[in-house]
Amino acid sequence: MLEGKAVIEDTDMPDKMQIQAMASASEALDLYDVFDCTSIAAHIKKEFDTKYGSGWQCVVGSSFGCFFTHSKGTFVYFTLETLNFLIFKGASYLI
Amino acid sequence: MLEGKAMVKETDMSPKMQIHAMASASQALDLYDVYDCISIAAHIKKEFDSVYGNGWQCVVGSNFGCYFTHSSGTFIYFALETLNFLIFKGTSS
């Protein structure tokens, strides 16, 4: 499974969900080439939509910056191999 | 203002909103260094939250891929200078 150890940069997710995020990322890297960021992001987002309800967003890449509002307890940013992964559930209202 | 011509790659936004998106991006590039992607994204997202209501997301960078669900009529992806910009209003429903 995990070829390399994932490093969590920042998160407010519960531990179990974090593990799911990293497992999904690792699984996606087995399925797709490291340059196919969109397919990798799609794989992770679809899995999270299925397990935790719709509305998830996923950004994958080696060079990007984001600014976003997310639902509470649904944010993780981590590094795995050469890529950075950002997963969050978007919020359209401020709690 | 617009140092270079912005090139819209894909969108379902109204033309007026598109122009606003590119103007915000250009304004952000005047204010921040081209390497400071987060500040650039923050500037654009905050402006869109103010003008069009909360819930906007913005990704800026030279190398990234995304997969997301967005509200209807609120998505634009364009290139300006060396950066790519993705702006959309997320949906949590």
N, CA and C atoms of all chains as a GROMACS GRO file, in nm:
protein
  564
    1MET      N    1   0.082  -0.121   0.000
    1MET     CA    2   0.000   0.000   0.000
    1MET      C    3   0.086   0.126   0.000
    2LEU      N    4   0.098   0.191   0.113
    2LEU     CA    5   0.172   0.318   0.118
    2LEU      C    6   0.318   0.299   0.078
    3GLU      N    7   0.352   0.347  -0.043
    3GLU     CA    8   0.489   0.334  -0.089
    3GLU      C    9   0.581   0.417  -0.002
    4GLY      N   10   0.540   0.542   0.018
    4GLY     CA   11   0.616   0.629   0.105
    4GLY      C   12   0.527   0.678   0.216
    5LYS      N   13   0.589   0.729   0.320
    5LYS     CA   14   0.513   0.780   0.433
    5LYS      C   15   0.454   0.916   0.396
    6ALA      N   16   0.324   0.932   0.416
    6ALA     CA   17   0.261   1.061   0.392
    6ALA      C   18   0.289   1.154   0.509
    7VAL      N   19   0.312   1.280   0.479
    7VAL     CA   20   0.337   1.379   0.584
    7VAL      C   21   0.223   1.479   0.588
    8ILE      N   22   0.155   1.485   0.704
    8ILE     CA   23   0.045   1.580   0.720
    8ILE      C   24   0.101   1.719   0.746
    9GLU      N   25   0.061   1.815   0.663
    9GLU     CA   26   0.109   1.951   0.682
    9GLU      C   27   0.015   2.029   0.773
   10ASP      N   28  -0.115   2.007   0.753
   10ASP     CA   29  -0.213   2.082   0.830
   10ASP      C   30  -0.347   2.011   0.819
   11THR      N   31  -0.423   2.004   0.928
   11THR     CA   32  -0.553   1.939   0.920
   11THR      C   33  -0.642   1.974   1.038
   12ASP      N   34  -0.773   1.959   1.019
   12ASP     CA   35  -0.864   1.965   1.133
   12ASP      C   36  -0.962   1.848   1.126
   13MET      N   37  -0.921   1.746   1.051
   13MET     CA   38  -1.001   1.625   1.035
   13MET      C   39  -0.981   1.530   1.152
   14PRO      N   40  -1.082   1.448   1.182
   14PRO     CA   41  -1.060   1.340   1.277
   14PRO      C   42  -0.960   1.239   1.220
   15ASP      N   43  -0.890   1.168   1.308
   15ASP     CA   44  -0.782   1.078   1.269
   15ASP      C   45  -0.824   0.974   1.165
   16LYS      N   46  -0.941   0.915   1.186
   16LYS     CA   47  -0.988   0.810   1.097
   16LYS      C   48  -1.003   0.862   0.954
   17MET      N   49  -1.054   0.983   0.942
   17MET     CA   50  -1.075   1.044   0.811
   17MET      C   51  -0.941   1.079   0.746
   18GLN      N   52  -0.844   1.119   0.828
   18GLN     CA   53  -0.711   1.148   0.778
   18GLN      C   54  -0.651   1.025   0.713
   19ILE      N   55  -0.664   0.912   0.783
   19ILE     CA   56  -0.610   0.786   0.733
   19ILE      C   57  -0.678   0.749   0.601
   20GLN      N   58  -0.809   0.771   0.594
   20GLN     CA   59  -0.883   0.745   0.470
   20GLN      C   60  -0.830   0.833   0.357
   21ALA      N   61  -0.801   0.960   0.388
   21ALA     CA   62  -0.751   1.053   0.287
   21ALA      C   63  -0.619   1.005   0.230
   22MET      N   64  -0.529   0.965   0.318
   22MET     CA   65  -0.397   0.921   0.273
   22MET      C   66  -0.405   0.788   0.200
   23ALA      N   67  -0.496   0.701   0.243
   23ALA     CA   68  -0.515   0.573   0.175
   23ALA      C   69  -0.570   0.596   0.034
   24SER      N   70  -0.665   0.688   0.022
   24SER     CA   71  -0.722   0.720  -0.110
   24SER      C   72  -0.616   0.776  -0.202
   25ALA      N   73  -0.530   0.861  -0.147
   25ALA     CA   74  -0.424   0.922  -0.227
   25ALA      C   75  -0.326   0.816  -0.276
   26SER      N   76  -0.289   0.726  -0.186
   26SER     CA   77  -0.195   0.620  -0.220
   26SER      C   78  -0.255   0.528  -0.327
   27GLU      N   79  -0.382   0.497  -0.310
   27GLU     CA   80  -0.455   0.414  -0.406
   27GLU      C   81  -0.459   0.481  -0.543
   28ALA      N   82  -0.485   0.611  -0.542
   28ALA     CA   83  -0.492   0.687  -0.668
   28ALA      C   84  -0.357   0.688  -0.738
   29LEU      N   85  -0.248   0.695  -0.660
   29LEU     CA   86  -0.115   0.696  -0.720
   29LEU      C   87  -0.079   0.560  -0.779
   30ASP      N   88  -0.143   0.454  -0.728
   30ASP     CA   89  -0.123   0.322  -0.788
   30ASP      C   90  -0.196   0.313  -0.922
   31LEU      N   91  -0.310   0.380  -0.930
   31LEU     CA   92  -0.395   0.370  -1.049
   31LEU      C   93  -0.352   0.463  -1.161
   32TYR      N   94  -0.302   0.582  -1.124
   32TYR     CA   95  -0.274   0.684  -1.225
   32TYR      C   96  -0.129   0.728  -1.221
   33ASP      N   97  -0.084   0.785  -1.332
   33ASP     CA   98   0.050   0.838  -1.339
   33ASP      C   99   0.062   0.962  -1.252
   34VAL      N  100   0.182   0.988  -1.202
   34VAL     CA  101   0.204   1.098  -1.109
   34VAL      C  102   0.178   1.234  -1.175
   35PHE      N  103   0.180   1.238  -1.309
   35PHE     CA  104   0.156   1.364  -1.378
   35PHE      C  105   0.008   1.390  -1.403
   36ASP      N  106  -0.074   1.287  -1.383
   36ASP     CA  107  -0.217   1.302  -1.410
   36ASP      C  108  -0.290   1.350  -1.285
   37CYS      N  109  -0.262   1.474  -1.247
   37CYS     CA  110  -0.315   1.529  -1.122
   37CYS      C  111  -0.467   1.529  -1.116
   38THR      N  112  -0.530   1.555  -1.229
   38THR     CA  113  -0.675   1.566  -1.229
   38THR      C  114  -0.742   1.431  -1.200
   39SER      N  115  -0.690   1.324  -1.259
   39SER     CA  116  -0.749   1.192  -1.234
   39SER      C  117  -0.726   1.148  -1.090
   40ILE      N  118  -0.609   1.183  -1.037
   40ILE     CA  119  -0.580   1.152  -0.898
   40ILE      C  120  -0.678   1.225  -0.806
   41ALA      N  121  -0.697   1.354  -0.834
   41ALA     CA  122  -0.790   1.435  -0.755
   41ALA      C  123  -0.932   1.381  -0.768
   42ALA      N  124  -0.968   1.340  -0.889
   42ALA     CA  125  -1.103   1.288  -0.914
   42ALA      C  126  -1.129   1.162  -0.831
   43HIS      N  127  -1.030   1.074  -0.829
   43HIS     CA  128  -1.044   0.949  -0.755
   43HIS      C  129  -1.071   0.975  -0.607
   44ILE      N  130  -0.994   1.066  -0.550
   44ILE     CA  131  -1.007   1.096  -0.408
   44ILE      C  132  -1.140   1.165  -0.378
   45LYS      N  133  -1.173   1.264  -0.458
   45LYS     CA  134  -1.297   1.340  -0.437
   45LYS      C  135  -1.419   1.249  -0.448
   46LYS      N  136  -1.419   1.160  -0.545
   46LYS     CA  137  -1.534   1.071  -0.564
   46LYS      C  138  -1.550   0.976  -0.446
   47GLU      N  139  -1.437   0.928  -0.395
   47GLU     CA  140  -1.443   0.838  -0.280
   47GLU      C  141  -1.499   0.909  -0.158
   48PHE      N  142  -1.455   1.033  -0.136
   48PHE     CA  143  -1.504   1.109  -0.021
   48PHE      C  144  -1.651   1.147  -0.036
   49ASP      N  145  -1.693   1.178  -0.160
   49ASP     CA  146  -1.834   1.208  -0.183
   49ASP      C  147  -1.920   1.086  -0.149
   50THR      N  148  -1.867   0.967  -0.182
   50THR     CA  149  -1.940   0.844  -0.158
   50THR      C  150  -1.950   0.813  -0.009
   51LYS      N  151  -1.836   0.826   0.061
   51LYS     CA  152  -1.832   0.787   0.202
   51LYS      C  153  -1.887   0.892   0.297
   52TYR      N  154  -1.860   1.019   0.267
   52TYR     CA  155  -1.889   1.124   0.365
   52TYR      C  156  -1.988   1.229   0.315
   53GLY      N  157  -2.061   1.199   0.209
   53GLY     CA  158  -2.158   1.295   0.156
   53GLY      C  159  -2.096   1.385   0.051
   54SER      N  160  -2.180   1.443  -0.034
   54SER     CA  161  -2.128   1.522  -0.146
   54SER      C  162  -2.075   1.659  -0.102
   55GLY      N  163  -2.002   1.723  -0.192
   55GLY     CA  164  -1.952   1.856  -0.166
   55GLY      C  165  -1.803   1.864  -0.142
   56TRP      N  166  -1.731   1.752  -0.161
   56TRP     CA  167  -1.587   1.753  -0.137
   56TRP      C  168  -1.510   1.814  -0.255
   57GLN      N  169  -1.398   1.875  -0.223
   57GLN     CA  170  -1.311   1.932  -0.325
   57GLN      C  171  -1.171   1.876  -0.304
   58CYS      N  172  -1.099   1.856  -0.413
   58CYS     CA  173  -0.964   1.802  -0.400
   58CYS      C  174  -0.869   1.871  -0.497
   59VAL      N  175  -0.757   1.918  -0.447
   59VAL     CA  176  -0.653   1.980  -0.530
   59VAL      C  177  -0.526   1.900  -0.515
   60VAL      N  178  -0.465   1.865  -0.628
   60VAL     CA  179  -0.341   1.787  -0.628
   60VAL      C  180  -0.240   1.854  -0.719
   61GLY      N  181  -0.117   1.866  -0.673
   61GLY     CA  182  -0.016   1.925  -0.761
   61GLY      C  183   0.115   1.947  -0.690
   62SER      N  184   0.213   1.997  -0.766
   62SER     CA  185   0.342   2.025  -0.706
   62SER      C  186   0.365   2.173  -0.687
   63SER      N  187   0.277   2.256  -0.742
   63SER     CA  188   0.294   2.399  -0.727
   63SER      C  189   0.160   2.471  -0.735
   64PHE      N  190   0.099   2.498  -0.620
   64PHE     CA  191  -0.027   2.571  -0.619
   64PHE      C  192  -0.049   2.639  -0.485
   65GLY      N  193  -0.134   2.740  -0.484
   65GLY     CA  194  -0.176   2.805  -0.362
   65GLY      C  195  -0.326   2.822  -0.364
   66CYS      N  196  -0.390   2.806  -0.252
   66CYS     CA  197  -0.536   2.810  -0.244
   66CYS      C  198  -0.583   2.904  -0.136
   67PHE      N  199  -0.704   2.952  -0.151
   67PHE     CA  200  -0.769   3.022  -0.041
   67PHE      C  201  -0.915   2.984  -0.048
   68PHE      N  202  -0.966   2.929   0.059
   68PHE     CA  203  -1.099   2.869   0.053
   68PHE      C  204  -1.164   2.868   0.190
   69THR      N  205  -1.294   2.849   0.190
   69THR     CA  206  -1.369   2.832   0.314
   69THR      C  207  -1.416   2.688   0.319
   70HIS      N  208  -1.394   2.621   0.431
   70HIS     CA  209  -1.434   2.481   0.438
   70HIS      C  210  -1.523   2.455   0.558
   71SER      N  211  -1.598   2.345   0.549
   71SER     CA  212  -1.680   2.304   0.661
   71SER      C  213  -1.589   2.258   0.774
   72LYS      N  214  -1.638   2.270   0.895
   72LYS     CA  215  -1.558   2.235   1.013
   72LYS      C  216  -1.524   2.087   1.015
   73GLY      N  217  -1.397   2.057   1.047
   73GLY     CA  218  -1.355   1.919   1.061
   73GLY      C  219  -1.340   1.843   0.931
   74THR      N  220  -1.324   1.915   0.818
   74THR     CA  221  -1.318   1.846   0.689
   74THR      C  222  -1.200   1.888   0.604
   75PHE      N  223  -1.091   1.927   0.667
   75PHE     CA  224  -0.978   1.981   0.592
   75PHE      C  225  -0.850   1.905   0.622
   76VAL      N  226  -0.779   1.863   0.515
   76VAL     CA  227  -0.647   1.803   0.534
   76VAL      C  228  -0.557   1.844   0.419
   77TYR      N  229  -0.431   1.873   0.452
   77TYR     CA  230  -0.331   1.908   0.352
   77TYR      C  231  -0.208   1.825   0.382
   78PHE      N  232  -0.167   1.740   0.288
   78PHE     CA  233  -0.053   1.654   0.315
   78PHE      C  234   0.032   1.632   0.191
   79THR      N  235   0.151   1.579   0.214
   79THR     CA  236   0.246   1.551   0.107
   79THR      C  237   0.267   1.401   0.097
   80LEU      N  238   0.264   1.349  -0.025
   80LEU     CA  239   0.290   1.207  -0.048
   80LEU      C  240   0.373   1.197  -0.175
   81GLU      N  241   0.494   1.143  -0.161
   81GLU     CA  242   0.588   1.138  -0.273
   81GLU      C  243   0.613   1.280  -0.324
   82THR      N  244   0.600   1.304  -0.452
   82THR     CA  245   0.635   1.437  -0.504
   82THR      C  246   0.517   1.534  -0.507
   83LEU      N  247   0.399   1.488  -0.463
   83LEU     CA  248   0.280   1.571  -0.476
   83LEU      C  249   0.225   1.621  -0.343
   84ASN      N  250   0.155   1.732  -0.351
   84ASN     CA  251   0.081   1.784  -0.237
   84ASN      C  252  -0.067   1.762  -0.260
   85PHE      N  253  -0.138   1.727  -0.153
   85PHE     CA  254  -0.281   1.698  -0.162
   85PHE      C  255  -0.359   1.787  -0.068
   86LEU      N  256  -0.465   1.847  -0.120
   86LEU     CA  257  -0.555   1.927  -0.037
   86LEU      C  258  -0.695   1.872  -0.055
   87ILE      N  259  -0.757   1.834   0.055
   87ILE     CA  260  -0.892   1.779   0.050
   87ILE      C  261  -0.978   1.854   0.151
   88PHE      N  262  -1.093   1.902   0.108
   88PHE     CA  263  -1.182   1.972   0.200
   88PHE      C  264  -1.324   1.967   0.147
   89LYS      N  265  -1.419   1.989   0.239
   89LYS     CA  266  -1.557   1.999   0.197
   89LYS      C  267  -1.592   2.148   0.196
   90GLY      N  268  -1.631   2.198   0.083
   90GLY     CA  269  -1.659   2.341   0.069
   90GLY      C  270  -1.780   2.381   0.149
   91ALA      N  271  -1.780   2.506   0.192
   91ALA     CA  272  -1.895   2.560   0.264
   91ALA      C  273  -1.945   2.682   0.189
   92SER      N  274  -2.075   2.694   0.175
   92SER     CA  275  -2.128   2.812   0.107
   92SER      C  276  -2.191   2.907   0.206
   93TYR      N  277  -2.168   2.882   0.334
   93TYR     CA  278  -2.214   2.973   0.437
   93TYR      C  279  -2.111   2.967   0.550
   94LEU      N  280  -2.103   3.073   0.628
   94LEU     CA  281  -2.008   3.074   0.738
   94LEU      C  282  -2.081   3.033   0.865
   95ILE      N  283  -2.026   2.935   0.935
   95ILE     CA  284  -2.090   2.884   1.058
   95ILE      C  285  -2.049   2.971   1.176
   96MET      N  286  -0.321   4.830  -1.584
   96MET     CA  287  -0.410   4.721  -1.547
   96MET      C  288  -0.363   4.588  -1.607
   97LEU      N  289  -0.436   4.535  -1.702
   97LEU     CA  290  -0.401   4.404  -1.757
   97LEU      C  291  -0.266   4.410  -1.830
   98GLU      N  292  -0.164   4.354  -1.765
   98GLU     CA  293  -0.032   4.355  -1.827
   98GLU      C  294  -0.032   4.268  -1.951
   99GLY      N  295  -0.086   4.148  -1.934
   99GLY     CA  296  -0.097   4.059  -2.047
   99GLY      C  297  -0.242   4.020  -2.066
  100LYS      N  298  -0.273   3.970  -2.181
  100LYS     CA  299  -0.411   3.929  -2.209
  100LYS      C  300  -0.439   3.797  -2.136
  101ALA      N  301  -0.547   3.794  -2.061
  101ALA     CA  302  -0.586   3.671  -1.994
  101ALA      C  303  -0.655   3.580  -2.094
  102MET      N  304  -0.630   3.453  -2.082
  102MET     CA  305  -0.689   3.358  -2.174
  102MET      C  306  -0.782   3.263  -2.098
  103VAL      N  307  -0.912   3.272  -2.127
  103VAL     CA  308  -1.008   3.185  -2.061
  103VAL      C  309  -1.001   3.046  -2.124
  104LYS      N  310  -0.978   2.946  -2.040
  104LYS     CA  311  -0.970   2.810  -2.091
  104LYS      C  312  -1.105   2.740  -2.085
  105GLU      N  313  -1.176   2.764  -1.976
  105GLU     CA  314  -1.305   2.700  -1.962
  105GLU      C  315  -1.388   2.778  -1.862
  106THR      N  316  -1.517   2.793  -1.888
  106THR     CA  317  -1.602   2.866  -1.794
  106THR      C  318  -1.749   2.841  -1.818
  107ASP      N  319  -1.829   2.863  -1.714
  107ASP     CA  320  -1.974   2.867  -1.733
  107ASP      C  321  -2.030   2.991  -1.665
  108MET      N  322  -1.941   3.088  -1.644
  108MET     CA  323  -1.979   3.215  -1.582
  108MET      C  324  -2.036   3.311  -1.685
  109SER      N  325  -2.113   3.407  -1.636
  109SER     CA  326  -2.159   3.515  -1.724
  109SER      C  327  -2.039   3.601  -1.764
  110PRO      N  328  -2.044   3.663  -1.883
  110PRO     CA  329  -1.932   3.744  -1.930
  110PRO      C  330  -1.890   3.853  -1.833
  111LYS      N  331  -1.987   3.915  -1.767
  111LYS     CA  332  -1.957   4.022  -1.672
  111LYS      C  333  -1.874   3.969  -1.555
  112MET      N  334  -1.913   3.851  -1.506
  112MET     CA  335  -1.841   3.791  -1.394
  112MET      C  336  -1.703   3.745  -1.437
  113GLN      N  337  -1.692   3.699  -1.561
  113GLN     CA  338  -1.562   3.658  -1.615
  113GLN      C  339  -1.465   3.775  -1.613
  114ILE      N  340  -1.514   3.890  -1.660
  114ILE     CA  341  -1.430   4.010  -1.665
  114ILE      C  342  -1.386   4.048  -1.525
  115HIS      N  343  -1.478   4.035  -1.430
  115HIS     CA  344  -1.446   4.066  -1.291
  115HIS      C  345  -1.338   3.971  -1.238
  116ALA      N  346  -1.349   3.844  -1.273
  116ALA     CA  347  -1.251   3.746  -1.227
  116ALA      C  348  -1.112   3.781  -1.278
  117MET      N  349  -1.104   3.815  -1.406
  117MET     CA  350  -0.973   3.846  -1.464
  117MET      C  351  -0.919   3.978  -1.412
  118ALA      N  352  -1.009   4.073  -1.384
  118ALA     CA  353  -0.966   4.200  -1.327
  118ALA      C  354  -0.912   4.181  -1.186
  119SER      N  355  -0.978   4.095  -1.108
  119SER     CA  356  -0.931   4.065  -0.972
  119SER      C  357  -0.793   4.000  -0.976
  120ALA      N  358  -0.776   3.910  -1.071
  120ALA     CA  359  -0.648   3.840  -1.083
  120ALA      C  360  -0.537   3.937  -1.118
  121SER      N  361  -0.567   4.025  -1.212
  121SER     CA  362  -0.468   4.123  -1.255
  121SER      C  363  -0.433   4.218  -1.140
  122GLN      N  364  -0.536   4.257  -1.066
  122GLN     CA  365  -0.516   4.344  -0.950
  122GLN      C  366  -0.430   4.275  -0.844
  123ALA      N  367  -0.458   4.147  -0.823
  123ALA     CA  368  -0.381   4.070  -0.724
  123ALA      C  369  -0.235   4.058  -0.766
  124LEU      N  370  -0.211   4.045  -0.897
  124LEU     CA  371  -0.074   4.034  -0.946
  124LEU      C  372   0.002   4.165  -0.932
  125ASP      N  373  -0.072   4.277  -0.930
  125ASP     CA  374  -0.009   4.406  -0.904
  125ASP      C  375   0.032   4.418  -0.758
  126LEU      N  376  -0.050   4.357  -0.670
  126LEU     CA  377  -0.029   4.372  -0.527
  126LEU      C  378   0.074   4.273  -0.471
  127TYR      N  379   0.076   4.153  -0.528
  127TYR     CA  380   0.160   4.047  -0.471
  127TYR      C  381   0.258   3.992  -0.572
  128ASP      N  382   0.364   3.931  -0.519
  128ASP     CA  383   0.463   3.869  -0.606
  128ASP      C  384   0.404   3.746  -0.672
  129VAL      N  385   0.455   3.713  -0.789
  129VAL     CA  386   0.399   3.603  -0.867
  129VAL      C  387   0.418   3.468  -0.797
  130TYR      N  388   0.511   3.461  -0.702
  130TYR     CA  389   0.533   3.336  -0.630
  130TYR      C  390   0.441   3.321  -0.510
  131ASP      N  391   0.375   3.429  -0.471
  131ASP     CA  392   0.290   3.426  -0.353
  131ASP      C  393   0.148   3.385  -0.392
  132CYS      N  394   0.133   3.260  -0.434
  132CYS     CA  395   0.005   3.212  -0.486
  132CYS      C  396  -0.108   3.222  -0.386
  133ILE      N  397  -0.078   3.201  -0.259
  133ILE     CA  398  -0.184   3.201  -0.159
  133ILE      C  399  -0.243   3.340  -0.140
  134SER      N  400  -0.157   3.442  -0.137
  134SER     CA  401  -0.208   3.579  -0.122
  134SER      C  402  -0.288   3.622  -0.244
  135ILE      N  403  -0.243   3.578  -0.360
  135ILE     CA  404  -0.316   3.609  -0.483
  135ILE      C  405  -0.453   3.542  -0.480
  136ALA      N  406  -0.456   3.415  -0.441
  136ALA     CA  407  -0.583   3.342  -0.433
  136ALA      C  408  -0.673   3.405  -0.327
  137ALA      N  409  -0.614   3.446  -0.215
  137ALA     CA  410  -0.691   3.507  -0.107
  137ALA      C  411  -0.758   3.635  -0.153
  138HIS      N  412  -0.683   3.716  -0.225
  138HIS     CA  413  -0.736   3.844  -0.273
  138HIS      C  414  -0.860   3.823  -0.361
  139ILE      N  415  -0.849   3.728  -0.453
  139ILE     CA  416  -0.959   3.701  -0.546
  139ILE      C  417  -1.079   3.642  -0.473
  140LYS      N  418  -1.054   3.543  -0.388
  140LYS     CA  419  -1.162   3.476  -0.317
  140LYS      C  420  -1.238   3.574  -0.226
  141LYS      N  421  -1.163   3.660  -0.158
  141LYS     CA  422  -1.228   3.755  -0.067
  141LYS      C  423  -1.315   3.854  -0.143
  142GLU      N  424  -1.266   3.897  -0.260
  142GLU     CA  425  -1.344   3.990  -0.340
  142GLU      C  426  -1.474   3.924  -0.387
  143PHE      N  427  -1.462   3.800  -0.432
  143PHE     CA  428  -1.582   3.730  -0.481
  143PHE      C  429  -1.681   3.700  -0.369
  144ASP      N  430  -1.627   3.670  -0.249
  144ASP     CA  431  -1.716   3.649  -0.134
  144ASP      C  432  -1.792   3.778  -0.103
  145SER      N  433  -1.722   3.892  -0.115
  145SER     CA  434  -1.785   4.021  -0.083
  145SER      C  435  -1.892   4.059  -0.185
  146VAL      N  436  -1.859   4.040  -0.312
  146VAL     CA  437  -1.948   4.087  -0.418
  146VAL      C  438  -2.060   3.989  -0.450
  147TYR      N  439  -2.029   3.857  -0.445
  147TYR     CA  440  -2.126   3.758  -0.490
  147TYR      C  441  -2.173   3.661  -0.382
  148GLY      N  442  -2.141   3.690  -0.256
  148GLY     CA  443  -2.183   3.601  -0.149
  148GLY      C  444  -2.077   3.498  -0.114
  149ASN      N  445  -2.088   3.439   0.004
  149ASN     CA  446  -1.987   3.346   0.055
  149ASN      C  447  -1.978   3.215  -0.021
  150GLY      N  448  -1.868   3.144   0.000
  150GLY     CA  449  -1.856   3.010  -0.052
  150GLY      C  450  -1.763   2.994  -0.170
  151TRP      N  451  -1.692   3.101  -0.208
  151TRP     CA  452  -1.602   3.092  -0.323
  151TRP      C  453  -1.471   3.024  -0.288
  152GLN      N  454  -1.414   2.956  -0.387
  152GLN     CA  455  -1.285   2.890  -0.370
  152GLN      C  456  -1.195   2.936  -0.483
  153CYS      N  457  -1.067   2.949  -0.454
  153CYS     CA  458  -0.975   2.993  -0.558
  153CYS      C  459  -0.844   2.916  -0.551
  154VAL      N  460  -0.801   2.862  -0.664
  154VAL     CA  461  -0.674   2.790  -0.673
  154VAL      C  462  -0.586   2.862  -0.774
  155VAL      N  463  -0.463   2.891  -0.734
  155VAL     CA  464  -0.369   2.960  -0.822
  155VAL      C  465  -0.237   2.884  -0.824
  156GLY      N  466  -0.181   2.864  -0.941
  156GLY     CA  467  -0.052   2.796  -0.944
  156GLY      C  468  -0.008   2.764  -1.085
  157SER      N  469   0.111   2.705  -1.095
  157SER     CA  470   0.162   2.669  -1.226
  157SER      C  471   0.151   2.520  -1.251
  158ASN      N  472   0.120   2.443  -1.147
  158ASN     CA  473   0.110   2.298  -1.164
  158ASN      C  474   0.012   2.241  -1.064
  159PHE      N  475  -0.112   2.218  -1.108
  159PHE     CA  476  -0.209   2.154  -1.020
  159PHE      C  477  -0.322   2.092  -1.100
  160GLY      N  478  -0.391   1.997  -1.038
  160GLY     CA  479  -0.510   1.937  -1.097
  160GLY      C  480  -0.617   1.932  -0.990
  161CYS      N  481  -0.740   1.954  -1.029
  161CYS     CA  482  -0.850   1.960  -0.934
  161CYS      C  483  -0.966   1.874  -0.978
  162TYR      N  484  -1.047   1.836  -0.880
  162TYR     CA  485  -1.173   1.773  -0.913
  162TYR      C  486  -1.272   1.820  -0.809
  163PHE      N  487  -1.379   1.881  -0.852
  163PHE     CA  488  -1.468   1.947  -0.757
  163PHE      C  489  -1.609   1.957  -0.813
  164THR      N  490  -1.701   1.987  -0.724
  164THR     CA  491  -1.840   2.013  -0.762
  164THR      C  492  -1.866   2.161  -0.740
  165HIS      N  493  -1.924   2.228  -0.837
  165HIS     CA  494  -1.948   2.371  -0.820
  165HIS      C  495  -2.093   2.406  -0.848
  166SER      N  496  -2.134   2.521  -0.795
  166SER     CA  497  -2.268   2.571  -0.822
  166SER      C  498  -2.276   2.612  -0.968
  167SER      N  499  -2.396   2.611  -1.022
  167SER     CA  500  -2.417   2.646  -1.162
  167SER      C  501  -2.379   2.791  -1.191
  168GLY      N  502  -2.308   2.812  -1.301
  168GLY     CA  503  -2.274   2.946  -1.344
  168GLY      C  504  -2.166   3.014  -1.263
  169THR      N  505  -2.083   2.937  -1.191
  169THR     CA  506  -1.985   2.999  -1.102
  169THR      C  507  -1.845   2.944  -1.120
  170PHE      N  508  -1.812   2.900  -1.240
  170PHE     CA  509  -1.684   2.835  -1.260
  170PHE      C  510  -1.606   2.902  -1.372
  171ILE      N  511  -1.476   2.930  -1.345
  171ILE     CA  512  -1.390   2.982  -1.450
  171ILE      C  513  -1.248   2.933  -1.430
  172TYR      N  514  -1.182   2.898  -1.540
  172TYR     CA  515  -1.043   2.855  -1.537
  172TYR      C  516  -0.970   2.932  -1.646
  173PHE      N  517  -0.871   3.012  -1.608
  173PHE     CA  518  -0.802   3.092  -1.708
  173PHE      C  519  -0.654   3.106  -1.676
  174ALA      N  520  -0.578   3.146  -1.778
  174ALA     CA  521  -0.434   3.167  -1.762
  174ALA      C  522  -0.404   3.316  -1.775
  175LEU      N  523  -0.316   3.365  -1.689
  175LEU     CA  524  -0.273   3.504  -1.695
  175LEU      C  525  -0.125   3.507  -1.661
  176GLU      N  526  -0.044   3.553  -1.755
  176GLU     CA  527   0.102   3.549  -1.739
  176GLU      C  528   0.145   3.404  -1.715
  177THR      N  529   0.222   3.379  -1.612
  177THR     CA  530   0.274   3.243  -1.594
  177THR      C  531   0.185   3.155  -1.507
  178LEU      N  532   0.073   3.210  -1.459
  178LEU     CA  533  -0.010   3.135  -1.365
  178LEU      C  534  -0.144   3.094  -1.424
  179ASN      N  535  -0.198   2.987  -1.366
  179ASN     CA  536  -0.334   2.945  -1.399
  179ASN      C  537  -0.424   2.976  -1.280
  180PHE      N  538  -0.546   3.017  -1.309
  180PHE     CA  539  -0.640   3.055  -1.205
  180PHE      C  540  -0.768   2.974  -1.216
  181LEU      N  541  -0.812   2.920  -1.103
  181LEU     CA  542  -0.938   2.848  -1.099
  181LEU      C  543  -1.024   2.912  -0.992
  182ILE      N  544  -1.142   2.957  -1.030
  182ILE     CA  545  -1.233   3.020  -0.934
  182ILE      C  546  -1.369   2.954  -0.947
  183PHE      N  547  -1.427   2.914  -0.835
  183PHE     CA  548  -1.559   2.854  -0.839
  183PHE      C  549  -1.626   2.869  -0.703
  184LYS      N  550  -1.759   2.858  -0.705
  184LYS     CA  551  -1.831   2.858  -0.578
  184LYS      C  552  -1.866   2.713  -0.548
  185GLY      N  553  -1.813   2.664  -0.438
  185GLY     CA  554  -1.836   2.525  -0.401
  185GLY      C  555  -1.978   2.504  -0.356
  186THR      N  556  -2.020   2.380  -0.362
  186THR     CA  557  -2.152   2.346  -0.313
  186THR      C  558  -2.137   2.242  -0.204
  187SER      N  559  -2.207   2.261  -0.095
  187SER     CA  560  -2.194   2.164   0.014
  187SER      C  561  -2.320   2.080   0.027
  188SER      N  562  -2.407   2.090  -0.071
  188SER     CA  563  -2.531   2.012  -0.066
  188SER      C  564  -2.510   1.872  -0.122
   0.00000   0.00000   0.00000
